[in-house]
Amino acid sequence: MKLKKQDTFFICGLLAGSLLFGSALALGRTDGETVVVRVSGEMVAEFSQNRDTVYRIEGVNGEINVLTIQDGEVWLEDANCPDQLCVHQGHIRHAGESIICLPHEVVIAIEGNTEVRSTLDIVAS
Amino acid sequence: MTKTKHLVEYGMLAAVAMVLSYLETLIPAFFAVPGMKLGLTNLVVLTALYRMGARPAIAINFVRIILTSMLFGTAVSLWYSLAGGLLSGAVMIALKQTGKFQPLTVSIAGGVAHNVGQIAVAMLLMQTTAIAWYLLALWVSGIAAGAVIGLLGSWLIDRLPKTEGGMA
């Protein structure tokens, strides 16, 4: 197999796209203020990121994810989903970051000030 | 090729694709980012695309997605698989049809398209834009996985005996 010029261009373009996207995300990153919990798109709880909290999230069909907030770090301590991917996603702390449990349709998102949040909601709806 | 031979060939390839799908679920390779995977099935789709054409590739992929979701998945995972599989299939066919790109490039574009499709469905289903970071991670992993599959696929496409109308 021999790559032609257009192949190289195309692949480099895809790589460059990821770099651009990554730097745009990294530049726009700020510490968050609010931790928002959504189940199936509906907001079920909201916490200050600065107050330590442990909260049992009831996902779809009554499934459980345990949310922990400590020293500004947010993570899922435990979950009864089969894959445990959400627990393995680790800790988040910046605005715009999130932890997702697909089987329970649970989304934990850190949001910045209210201005940012209202814009996000407009985009999402 | 008779109709029966075609039927057998489609069935065999769909079966191979399903087995690869299943094998992949046994490899918990990447815990860090959910959805990150090698896409072994795409090896079958890529090879079918080059050896048999666009329609068989779509058909085999579609059958594989429906059956694997019924056997191992959930109603939700079906939508993710469909979005990823169909978008990546469409992109690969379009790129191949231009006649300008090597299988490796086609496969890489397919890998990225697959992950973009899944993220798009996730954004729709969960009504959130907060998953932009996953898109970045899955974009990069799509390139890497597409490259591995593309290299294997190119090798396979070159070495399979060329027979009229099919690959069996």
Boltz contact constraints between the chains, C-beta under 6 A:
constraints:
  - contact:
      token1: [A, 1]
      token2: [B, 102]
      max_distance: 6.0
  - contact:
      token1: [A, 1]
      token2: [B, 154]
      max_distance: 6.0
  - contact:
      token1: [A, 3]
      token2: [B, 102]
      max_distance: 6.0
  - contact:
      token1: [A, 6]
      token2: [B, 100]
      max_distance: 6.0
  - contact:
      token1: [A, 7]
      token2: [B, 101]
      max_distance: 6.0
  - contact:
      token1: [A, 7]
      token2: [B, 102]
      max_distance: 6.0
  - contact:
      token1: [A, 7]
      token2: [B, 105]
      max_distance: 6.0
  - contact:
      token1: [A, 10]
      token2: [B, 105]
      max_distance: 6.0
  - contact:
      token1: [A, 11]
      token2: [B, 108]
      max_distance: 6.0
  - contact:
      token1: [A, 14]
      token2: [B, 112]
      max_distance: 6.0
  - contact:
      token1: [A, 14]
      token2: [B, 143]
      max_distance: 6.0
  - contact:
      token1: [A, 18]
      token2: [B, 139]
      max_distance: 6.0
  - contact:
      token1: [A, 18]
      token2: [B, 140]
      max_distance: 6.0
  - contact:
      token1: [A, 21]
      token2: [B, 136]
      max_distance: 6.0
  - contact:
      token1: [A, 22]
      token2: [B, 136]
      max_distance: 6.0
  - contact:
      token1: [A, 41]
      token2: [B, 126]
      max_distance: 6.0
  - contact:
      token1: [A, 41]
      token2: [B, 127]
      max_distance: 6.0
  - contact:
      token1: [A, 85]
      token2: [B, 34]
      max_distance: 6.0
  - contact:
      token1: [A, 88]
      token2: [B, 31]
      max_distance: 6.0
  - contact:
      token1: [A, 98]
      token2: [B, 130]
      max_distance: 6.0
  - contact:
      token1: [A, 107]
      token2: [B, 126]
      max_distance: 6.0
  - contact:
      token1: [A, 107]
      token2: [B, 128]
      max_distance: 6.0
  - contact:
      token1: [A, 109]
      token2: [B, 130]
      max_distance: 6.0
  - contact:
      token1: [A, 120]
      token2: [B, 129]
      max_distance: 6.0
  - contact:
      token1: [A, 123]
      token2: [B, 129]
      max_distance: 6.0
  - contact:
      token1: [A, 124]
      token2: [B, 127]
      max_distance: 6.0
  - contact:
      token1: [A, 124]
      token2: [B, 129]
      max_distance: 6.0
